[in-house]
Amino acid sequence: MGRPTEIIVVPHTHWDREWYEPFQRFRLRLVALLDEVFDRMERDPRQRFTLDGQLAAVDDYLEVRPERREQVIALVRAGRLAVGPWQILLDEFLCSGENIVRNLERGLARSADLGGAMPVGYLPDMFGHIAQMPQLLAGAGLAHACVFRGVPERMHRHAFAWQAPDGTTVRTEYLPGGYGNAAGLMEDPAQITRRAADLAGTLAEWRFAGEDTPALAMYGTDHAAPAPDAPDLLAAADLADTRLRLGTLAEYFATQPTTVDGLPVVRGELRSHARANILPGVISVRAHLKRAMNRAERRVERYAEPLAALTHDASVQRFLDMAWTRLIDASCHDSVTGCGCDETAEQVAARLAEADQLGRAVCDLVGARLAAAVPRDGYLVFNPTPAARTALVFLDVAAPADATVAVADAAGRGVAAQVLDRGRTLLADDVVPAADLPAVLTRVHGRELYGQEVAAWSVSPDDATLTFQVARHGDPAFDVADVRLALAAAGRHDRWRVRILAAPRATVAALVEVPPLGRAAVRPVPLPATADPRFAAVTVAGRSVDNGLLRVDVAEDGTLALTTPDGVTVDGVGRVVDGGDVGDSYNYAPPAADEVIDKPRAVHTVVRHDGPLVAVLDVVREYRWPVAADVDAGSRAVDHEPIVVTTRVELRCGEPFARLRVEFDNRCDDHRVRLHLPLPSPADTSFAEGQFAVVERGLTAEGGGGEVPLPTFPANGFVAAGGPDGALAVLLTQPTEYELTDSGRELAVTLLRSIGMLSRNRHALRDEPAGPQLPTPEAQCRGLRTVELAVLPYRGGWHSAGVLAAAEAYRHELLAFPGTADAAIDLPAPTVGLAVDGPGVALTSVRDRAGRTEVRLVAQTPADTVAVLGGAAVREACRADLLGRPGEPLAVDGDGLVRVPLRAWEIATVQLDLS
């Protein structure tokens, strides 16, 4: 290949917002660096700077230096400072697809406020890239991507056509040598010409034959500013056939074509280890952060936003905006990944907790307003999925002691119900000195006592007894002053008996039918208990449970045997395997002399609930795990710790999958715990749902970039694998690491990686450090660990066997709000929110957009399909781009339905005017 005649040298910094130091300490360094850079740029108009593709660094700086805002705007408008397009540089695999969209949307909007975004999907340091990124970038109007990690070995040129599953392709620049491939160019002024010549020669190896556009050199590295005299140093480089000039990344891409004609094509996700480390261990380290991220995202995306949008409640929008701020901030590639210091992990956990709290607050506020039309003995039930559902909801209802509890809907029809637990009725029974009665009465706050309200009270002078009866709704006329008067009139007693009695209540599982994204109301009624003829009862016999769709048998070793009515069988599901891990937060590494423990010392089973709507068995297994590992010796400790692992197996009527909750108190260090699930038949590939796609992966991973390519992969919604004799899907509630083991005969899901070092200078499976060798004792994740998932045996392909629908139902429980209206009123009729139908069509978002209801859909299917939207009265509809800009109108038929043709794997945004 010929040497480039021009090289555009891009001064930049890669800024980790938080990593081996917490956010505010990194911000101090950021402010100092940008003060210096902006001062230089003010003095020297030749200076250029690219700020890492994320607006967060600009926002963090301007919060401290607001007086610099106009200077920043002027530099951006002049094309000398490149900012955006992202709000933050995310980890693409550890957040939802919708989180990625909001990140890009917010980054572009904030960049526009400052003069305009760099029109490049700059992705310099993510640990691999999702399959749908080309479609997301194109949908936001970005014609270029720019990447480093994950590019396969067969790529030998600096540009390629990156193709999403739907066929969308963007021109993509590969950064050979990384985002600092020219970092040392100006270290020694005396060597500038020689180093520039070497750089030109290296870049020439990556060029196409006959290429005449400039080459790209990235002059920068982590947390560093360019040389103050960079323009002069560059001018001093004396190359006869190559010109070097400073530019921004945007200026470089302005010289490049946007077409992909003739470029080599790379399809789908970029997760090759061939050219750079992709550090896959971050998927499973500090798993509690991944669980918190997914929980908060679901709360905001699938409950809070749809409730607000479909009820046209604009008053909560600011709460939703704040929740998204925290979710986007937490998605940073050194944040939710858990590969930072312990302080960083604590801050990320706090942000995610706040996002979850904000989502709950919106649900509570909107739900309370809706429940004001429901009698106070009833509940309003919300369905967060876009299909009508009959599913269990768990209610706290008034129930006579030991009596059967019946539930009815708005039409007066009996709803199948099962009592799971009964509340205490005697909350207190104390004998106190008479002198202490005033102090006892101070426990009454208005009508509230012991978390309930006073419904009745009595004073018995004969036996010196004061009794309060409390309930969820009390007597509005109650006044504690009346109690004081009654006690004063009761005569003199040395001691008083004080009793607090609660109205009998029960926790009930009710099988409720709710319209799509809609609401239905139920209440307890004095009727005989009913069954639902559409569903077989769940039965328990010994250590077996069956709901007609799936039978689960607990074996002697505590593993599970699953059997479906059509003959799919699998044994040994749920084997717990503990092994050593002397790696770090980036990469797993087994000790050279590992001790792997997969057999329990004792097993017993406890039946918690025995049907007919839900059955729960606890499988309790006892192990002895090594307390730690000797990293230097490459072995595990001699001392062992007793560990009890409880696997809760739950089977509900009408569900073809078994819900599992694995829980144990982690009292050991330096180990990995995995759940092994044999497959009904061996598999060569697995299918994992991620961000707007289901990705097919093999049994191996491509290596060559300095780390051993373990075939552990991320999954978000589900992972499935199998063969002609049947398959098994694992439904997930959090981003999870998995691997097909034993030549494709088993699926292993990581429950815990317990490690004590951010990075290790010497790592058995990685050539170079991934960060500083910094102790992270909190990453050992001691204490109670809980992982929830479900297992679904099936026959056929995942896309035709209902796996998507099962994963959707599993992740999104019905949500109940207690009624607050007068108990004498009738239940309101069911309300349809919005229905979405169509083979393989998944809903990812429902939000308000300037008074219109905006819906994000994805065709999660290898075949073209049609999404049908309806249910509520649709007046008008149109397509929109990824950023919500309205486009092509869509027809609304006489039934109020909108049909949206979708390519296989297409992400579509639709805006609706709903009455």
N, C-alpha and C positions, 0 to 999 in steps of 0.2 A: 504494500500500500504506500502511496506517496505521502510525504510530510505535509502537514497543513500549512497553507500560506498565511493563515491568521489564527491566533489562539486568543480567545476571550478569557481573561483571567478574572475570576469572580471572588472578590474579597467577601468573606462571610464568617459567621460563627455558628456552630451547632450548639444551641442552648438547651441544656437539660434543666427544666424548670425546678425540679427537685430530684434528688438521686442519693448520692452518698452523704449529702448534707440536706437538711430540711429546706423547705421553700424559702423562708425569709432570709436564711443565710445565703442561699444562692442569689436571691434578689439583690442583696447588698453588692455582690460582685457584678451583677447585671447592670445596676445603676452606674457603678464606677466605669465599667467598660463602655457603655453607651454615651456617658458624659464625654469620655475621651474621643470616641468615634465622631460624635456629632460636632464637637468643637473643631476637629480637623476638617470635617466636611464644610463647615461654615467658612473656614479660612481658605480652603483649596477646592475650587469647583471641579477639579479632575477626580476627586475621591468618589468612590462608589461603595455601596455596602448592601448585602442581602441578608435579611434577618430571619433566616432559618425556616421560612414558610409558615410561621405561626404568629397570630396576632397576640397571643397571651403575653409574649415577651414585651411587646409594645405597651399593652395595657398595664402590665406590672411596672414598667418604667414610668409611664405617665401618671400613675397613681402617686408616685413619689415626686416626680418632676412635672407637674401640670403646666408649668410655665414654658415647657419645651414643646407643647402640642403644636403650635403654629409652625415651628421650625420643622417638626416631623412632617406635617402636611405639605409644606413647601418642598421638602426633599422628595417625598413620594410623587407629588405632581410633576416635579422636574425630571422624574425617571432616574434619579440618582440613588434612591433608597427603595428596595423592593421588599414589600411586606405581603403577608397572607400566602395562599388563600385559606389556610386552616386557622381555626381558633387555637387549636393546640395540636401538637404532633402526637397522635394517638397510637395505641396498640390496636391494630385492626381486628385481631382475633378475640380480644377480651372485652369487647363491648358489643352492643346490639347494632344491627345495620342502621336502625333509626338514629342511634347516637352518632354514627358516622355522618349521616345526612345533616343532622342539626349542627354538628361541629363545622362542616363545610359551609352550611348556610350562614351560620353566625360569623365565621371567619371572613367570608366574602362581604357580608353586610358591614362589619366593622372596618374592613379594609376600604370599602367605598367611602365610609365616613372620613377616612384619613387621606383620600386622594385616589384610591384604586388598588385592586389586588393584583399581585403577580399572577399572570394567567397561565399558571403551570401547576399541575398536581405534584408538588414537590414532596417526596416521601423518602427522606435521606437515611433514616436510621431505624425504621420499623423492623421488627424481627420477622420478616416475611410479609406477604401481601395477600389480601383476600381475592377470590376469583372475580367478584363483581366490581372491583375498583374501577376498571375502565368504563363500565356503564355509569357508575356514579360520577366520575369526572366529566364524561361527555354530557351527562344530564345536567350538570351545572355549567356547561358552556366552556369547559377546559379542553383544549385540543392536544395537550401534551401531558405526559407523566414523566417523572424523573426519579429513579430508584437506585438502590445499592444492593441490599441484601435479597436473597431468594432467587436470583436469576440463575437459570440452569446452565450447566457446563457447555452445552451445544451452542450457546450464544457467543459469537466471536467478533461481533461488531458493536459499535457504541449505541446503535438504535435498533429497535425492533417494533413490530406491531403486536401490541398486547391486546388479546381478545377476551372479552367477558363471555360467560356461558350463553348469553342471548345473541352473540355475534357482534356486539358493539366493539369497535377497535379504536385504540388511541395510539398515536406515535409516542414511543417511550424511550427516553434517554437512559442508558446504563452508565453508571459512574465507575469505570474500572479503577480499582484502588481505593474506592470510597469517596466520601464527601470531602476528604482532605488529601486528594491525590496530588495537589501542588502545595501542600502546607509548608514544605521546607524550601520553597523556591527563593525566598528573599532573606533567609536566615543569615547568609554571609554575602555582603555586597560584592566581594571580590570574586565570588563564585556564580554570580547571577547568569552570566552568559553560558557557562558550562551546564548549569542546572536547567536553564531554559532549553538548551539543545537536547539534553537528556529527556526532558518532558516532551518536547516535540517528537522525538523518536518513539517514545512510549505511546503517545496518542496516535501516532501514525499507524501503529499495529492494529488499532481498533477501527480504522476508517474503511469506507467502501472504496472500491476501485473507481477512480475518476471523480471522487467527491471534491467539490470546490467550496463548500460552506465552511465557516470557522469551526475550530475544535474548542472544546470546553475544558478548562482547568479550574478546579475548585481550590482556591487559596484560603484555607482556614481550617479550623479544627474545633474541638470542644472548648467552649468558654474562653475563647481567645480573640483578641483584636488584631487586625492586620498591621503591618509595619507602618509607622507614621509617614514615612517617605516612600510608600509603595509606588506612587506615580513616577517619581524620579528613578527609583531602582529599576522599574520595568522599562523605562525609556533608555536606561543604560545597557540593557541586554542587546548585544550586537550579533544578531542572527541574519545572515545574508538572505535567506529565502523564507523567513517566517517573521511576521509582525505580531507582537504581543500588545494587547491593550486591555485596560481595566474595563469592566462592565458589570452590570447586575445579571442575575440569572434570567430576568425578564429580557434583557437586551440580547443575551445569547439566543434565547428561543425565538426572538423576533427574526433571527437570521436563518432559522430552520424551517423546512417545509412542514406542513401539517398533514400531508397525505401519507399513507402507509404503503403506497404502491412499491412493490419490489422488496419490501423489508421482510426479513424472516419473521415468522409468526410464533408467538408463545401464547398458549391458551390456558386460561384459568389461573389458579392461585400460584404465587411464587413462593415456594417453600424448599427450594434446593439449598443444600449446604455446600454446593460445589465451589462457589466463588467468595463466600463470606459466611461467618457464623450467623446462624439464625436463633441460637440460644433458646431452644425449645423448653427448657426446664422452667421458664417463667410461667408457663401455662398452669403448672400445678403447685408452685410455691405459694405460701400464705393463701391457702385456698379460701379462707374466710373472707378475703377481699373480693374474690371472684363471686362468691355467694352473695355478698352484700351488694355488689354491682348489679347482678342480674335481678335481685329482689327489688332494688330501687328502680331500675329501668322498667320492670314490669308494672310496678305500682304507678309510675308516672305515665308510661306509654299506653298501657292497656286498661287502666282503671280511671285515673284522675283526669287525663286529657279527654278521653271519650265521654265521661260523665259530664264534664263542663261543656264540651262542644255540642253534645246532643240535647242538652237542656238549655243551650244558649246563655250560659252563665258566664259573662265576661268579667265578673267581679274577682274571679280567682286567677286571672291570667298572670298577674305579677308573681303569685306563688309558683305557678308552673314555670315561669321564666327563671326564677331563682333555683328551682329544682334542676332545670336543664343546665344552668351554669355549673352547678356542683357535679352533675353527671359528666359533662364534657371535661371539666378540669380533672376529674378522677381517671378519665380514660387515657391520660398521658402515658407514653411508652416506658416511663420509669416510675409510674405511679401504681395503677391497678396491677401492673406486672408483679409488684412485690419485690423487685430486685434493687431496692434502695435500702437506706438505713432504717432502723426501727422507728425513729422519729417520723420519717416520711410515711411509713406504713400507718402510723397512728393518725397522721393528718388525713391521709386518704380515707381511712375508715370513718373518721369524723365527717368528712364531706359526704360520703355515701350515706351515713346515718341521717344527715340533714336532708339529703335528697329524698330519702325514704319518708322522713317525717313530713316534709312538705307535700309529698304525694298523698300521704295518709290524711293530712289536714284538709286538702282539697276534697278528697273522697268524703270525709266526715262532714264538711260544710255543705257540699252539694247534696250528699245523701240525706242529711238532716232536713234540708229544705223539702226534698221529695217525700221523705217519710212523715212530714207534717200532715199529709193526707191519709195516713194509715193509722188505724186505731192502735192505742198504746199497748194492747196485748198481742199485736201482730208485728210482722216484719215485712219490709220491702226488700226484694231480692233482685240484684242486678247481675246480668249475664254479660261478661266482657268479651264474649266471642261472637262472631257475626253469623252464627247459625243457631237456630232454635235448639235448646238443650233441655233434657230432663236429667238432672244431676242432683247429687246430695248437697245440701246446705246444712250447716250446723247452727242450731238455734238454742237460746236459753229461754225457756218458757215456764209459765206457771203450771204446776202439775201436782195434783193430790198425791200424797205419799203412797208409794207402792201401786199406784193406779196406772193403767195403760194410758199413754198419751196419744191423742189423735190430732191431726192437723188437716185443715181444709183450705182450699183456694177461694178466689173471689166468686166463683160460681157455686160454692157450697159443696164441691166435690171433695171427698176424702183424699188426702195425700198420704202415701205410705210413709210411715215414721218408725223410728227405733230409738228407744231410750238408751243413751250411752252412759249417763252418769246422773246422779241426783245430788243436789246441793244440800249442805247442812241446814237444818232448821233451828237447832239450838246453837246460837252464836256465842252466848255467854250465860253463865249461871254462877254468880258470885255472892258471897255474904260479906257485907262491908259494915264498918261502924257507922252509926247515924251521922257522926261528924264528917264522914267522907262523902255523904250524898251530894253536897254542892259541887264537889270535884267531879263526881260521876256525871252530873247533869251538864257539866261543861263539855262533855264529849258530844253533845247534841249541837250541831251547827245548823240553825234554822230548822229544816225538817230532816237533815241528813244525819244518819247514825250508822256507823259501821259500813259505809259505802252505799247504803240504801236510804229509803225515806221512811219516816215514821207513819205507819198507816193506822195504828190504834195504840192505846196505852191504858193501863189500869193500875190503881193503888189499892191493895188489900190490907186494911188495918188489922184484920184478924190474925193473919200470919206474917205481917210486916213484909209484904212482897210488892215490889215495883216491877211491872212487866211492860216492855215495849214490844210491839209487833211491827216489823219492818218489811217493806216490799219495794219493788222497783219503782212503783208510783205510790206516793203517800197521800195523807189527808191534807189538802190545801189549808184547812182551818187550824191545823195543829200549831200550838204555841207552848213552848216549854214552860212559860210562866204559869200555865194552868197546872202543870205537874208539880211545880213548887208549892202552889196553894193547896193542892190535894195532899201532899206530904205533910204540910204544916197542920192540916186539919185531921190527920190520921192519928194523932196522939203520940205520946212519947214511947219510943222503942230504942233499945240500945244498939241493935243491929238490924240491918235490912238485907233481904235477899233481892238481888237485882238480876232479872232475866231479860235476855234479848232473843226474841223468836223471829225467825225469818219465814216468810210465806214459802211453802214447798215449791221448789223449782227443779227442773231437769234439763240436762243437755240432751238435745234430740237431733238425730239425723233425719232430715225430711227429704223425700224425693220430689223435687219441685220442677215443674215445667216452666221455662222462661223464654220469651221471644228473643230473637237475635238482637244483640246489643240493646236489649230492652229490660223491662222491669215487670215483676209480678209480685203480688202480696199474698201472704198466708197467715193463718192464726191457729192457735189450739182451739179445739172444739169438743163438746161432750158427745162424741160419736164413737162407735166401735172402731178399733184400729183396722186399717185397710191394707191390702197388698196391691201392688201394681201389676196387672196381668201382662204387661209388655215385657217384664223382666223376671227371670228366674230368681228365686230366693238364694241368698248366700248361706251355705250350710257348712258346719264344722263337724268333723268326725275324727276324734283322736288328734293326730298331727296333720290332718289334711283339711283343706278348705276348697270349696267349689262354688262358682257362681253361674254355671252353665256355659260360660264363655271361656273359662280357664280353670283348671284344677292345679292346685299347688300342694305338693306333699313334702313334708320336712323329713329329710333323711337322718340317719343316726349321727352323722358328722356335722349336722346343722345346715348342710346345703339343701337346695331346693330342687325338686323335680317338677317341671312344668309340662302340662298336657293340654292341647286344644281339641275341640270336638272334631276337627278335620284331620287329626292324627299327627300333628307336629308335636314331637316330644324332645325334651332336653333335660339331662340330669346334671347334678353337680353345680348348679347355679349359686353364686354367692360365696364361693370359697375365698376366705380372707388370707392374703399372703403378705407377710412382713419380711422385708430384707433391709440390709444396710444401705446407707446413702452417705458417702463421704464427698459429695459434690458441693455445689453452692447454689445460689439463687438463680443461676443461669442454666446450669447443666447438671443432670443426674450423674452420679458415678458410684457404682457398687464397690465395696471393698474388695481387694484382691482375694482375701479369704473371707467370703461372705457366709453368714449363717441365715438361711432362709427358713422361715417357720410358717407352715400352712395347715398344721393339724392341731385342733383344739385338744386340751387335756380333759375337758368335760363339756357336756352339752345338755341343756334342758329347755323345754318349751312351755310357755305360759299362754293360755288363751285369755285375751283381754275382752274381746267382744265376739259373740257367736252368731251374728246375723239377726234378722233376715236381710237387712240392707247393707250392712258392713260387718266384716269379720276381721279381727286383728289378732295375730299371734306374735309373741315375742320369742325369738330364737336366741338364747343366751349361751354364748360360747366363751370358755375360759382358756387363756393362753399365758405363756411366759415369754416375754420379748426381752432381748438384750437392752440394758439401760442406755447404752451409747455405743459409739464406735471409736476406735483408736485410729485417727486419721493417718498418723505417721507410720504406724505398723500395718495399716491396711487390713484391719480386722475389726470384729465387733467385740464388745466387752464380755467378760466372763459372767459378770453379775446379771441376773435377769429380774424383771419386774412382772408381777401378776397383772394381767390386763383382761378385763371383761368386755367383750364386744357383743352388743345387743342389736340384732337385726329385726326390726319390726316389719312384719309382712301384713299388708292390708289389701283386702279384696272387697271391692264395692260392686253392688248389683249394676249390671249393664255395662261394665268396663271390661275390655278384653285384656287388660294388663294388670300386673300385680305391683302395688306401690311398696317400695322398700325404704326404710330409714335405718342407716347404719350409724351407730353411736358408740363411742368409747372415750374413756379418760386417757389422754395421751400423757404418759409419765416417762416417756423415753425420748432420747435424742438421736439424731443422725440415722434416720431410717425412712423407708418408703413403704406405705401400706397400699395394696391394690386389691380390688374386688375382681375376681375372675369369674367369667360367665362363659361356659362352653357353648358352642353353637350347635344347632340341630344337624348341620352338615358343614364341612369345611368350606372356607371362603378364600378366594384369591384377592378380593378387594373389599373395602368397607365404604359405606356411604354416610357422610356426616353433614348434618345441617349446621350452617354457620350464619353468615351475614347475607341474607337475600338469596341463598343458594344451597344446594345439597351437592357436596363435592365427593367424587370418587377417588379413593386412594388405594395403593397397593400394599404389599407386605414389606417393602423396603423403602429407604429414602436415599436420594443421591448425595454422595459425599464428595470431599475434596477440598473444602475451604478451611480446614484447620480444626474441625471438631468431628467426632465420630457420629455418623448420621443415624441415630436411633430412630426407628419408625414410630415414634410417639407423636400423635397428632391432636389438634384441638377440635372439639365439637361443642356446639351450643344447645341446639334444640333436641337433637337425638343423634345417635350413631347406630347403624344397622349393618348386619353382615349375615351371610348364610349361603346356602346352595339349594340344589333341587329337592332335598328332603326337608327344607324349611329354613327359616332365618330367625334371628333374634334382634329386636330393636331395644336399645336402652334409651329411655326418655329422660331428659335432663332438666334441672332447674338452675344450672349454673354452668359457665364455661368449664370444660373438663378435658383432661388429657386421657387419651386411650391408646391402645396398641393391640393389634392382632398378633397373638402369640401362638406357639406350638404349631407352626406352619399353617396358620389360619384356622385352627380348631377352636381357639378360645379368644374371647374379647376380654382384655384387662383394662379396668378403669381405675385411675389413680384416686385414692381417697385422701392421701396425705403425703406430702414430702416435708420432712422435718430436718432442717439444715441450720447451721450456725455461723455461716460466713457469707457475706455479700458476694465476694468472688475469691477464688483461690489462685494464688500465683502459679501453683503447680496442680494441674487437674488431669486426671487419667484420660479423660475423653475430650479434652480441648487443649490446643497448643499454647494459646496465649491468654493472659488474664482478660476478663471482660469488664473489670473495674478494680477499685482498690480492695486489698485484702483487709476487710473491715468486719469485726465480729457483729453478728446480728442474732443475739440470743432469743429475741422474741419470734424469730422465724423458725425456731424449734416447735412452735405451735403447741405448747403444753396446755393441758386442760381438756375440757369437754369438746370433742370434735363430732360434728353431725353432718352427714351427707344424705341427701334425699334423691332418689331416682325411681324409675319404674321399668319393668321388663315386660316386653310384648313379643311372644312368639307368633310367627305368621308364616304364610305360604305365599310364594310369588314375589313380585317386585315390590320394593318399598312404596313406590308411587301409585301402585294399584291395590295395596293391601291395607290402606287406612292408617298408615304410620303417621302421616302429617296431621290428620284429624285427631289421632290419639295424643300426639305430643301437644297439640293446641289445647285439648281438654285437660290434660294432666297439669300443664303449667298455669292454667287460668281457672281457679275455683270461682264458684258463685260467691257474691259478696252480699251480706245481709245488713240492713239498717233497721234498728228498732223503731216502731211507730211511736208517735207522740200525740196523736189526736184523741178525742174522746172515744172511750171504748165502745160506745153505743153505735158509732157509725159503721157503715158497711166497708168492706175492703174495696179499694179501687180496682178497676179492670186492668188486665195486663196491657202494657204499652210496648209497641215495637219501636226499636231505635233505628237500626239499619241492618239489612240483611245483605250478605255477600255470598254468592254461590258460584260454582264453576269448578270443574275438575282441576285439582292442583293449585287452586287460587288461595293464597294466604294473605291475611290482613296484618299489617305491621304498625299502622298508625291511624288514629282518627283525631283530628284537631280542628280548632276554629282558625280560619284564615280570613280576617277582615269581614266577618259576618257570614262567610260561607263555610260549609263543612268539608274539610279536605281529608281525603282518604288515600292512604298509600297501600298499594297492592303489589304482589309479586307472583308470577306464574312459577311456582315451585314444582315444575314438571318438565320432563324432557320432550313434551309435545305441545304444539300451539293449543291455546284454549280460549275460552270466553268467560270473562267475569260478568256476573249479573248482579246489579245493585238495585235494591228496592226495599220494601218493607215499610218505611216511612214514605210520606208523600213527597216525591221529588218533582220540583217545578222546572228546574233547569240544571244542566250538567255540562261540564267541559273537561277536557284533559288539561293538565298543567305540567310544566317542567319540574325538575327536582327541587327547584327553589320556590315553587308556588306561583310562577308567572303563568296566567291563564293562556290557553291555546285553543286547539280545535274543539268546537262545540260537539256535544254528544246528544243523540236523539233520546227523548223520553217517550216510551210508548204509552198506549192507552191505559195500561195497568200500572203506570208509574215506575216502570223498570228501565234501567239503563244497561245496555250491553256494551262491554268494552273488550274488543278483540285483543289478545295478548300473544306475543311471541313466547315460545318456550324461554323461561328464565327472565322475562321482561319485568322490570320494575316500573310501575305506572302510578302516576299521581292524578287523582280525579277530584274535582271540586263540584259540590252539589249545593243547590238552594233547596233546603228542606222546609216544608211548612210546619 
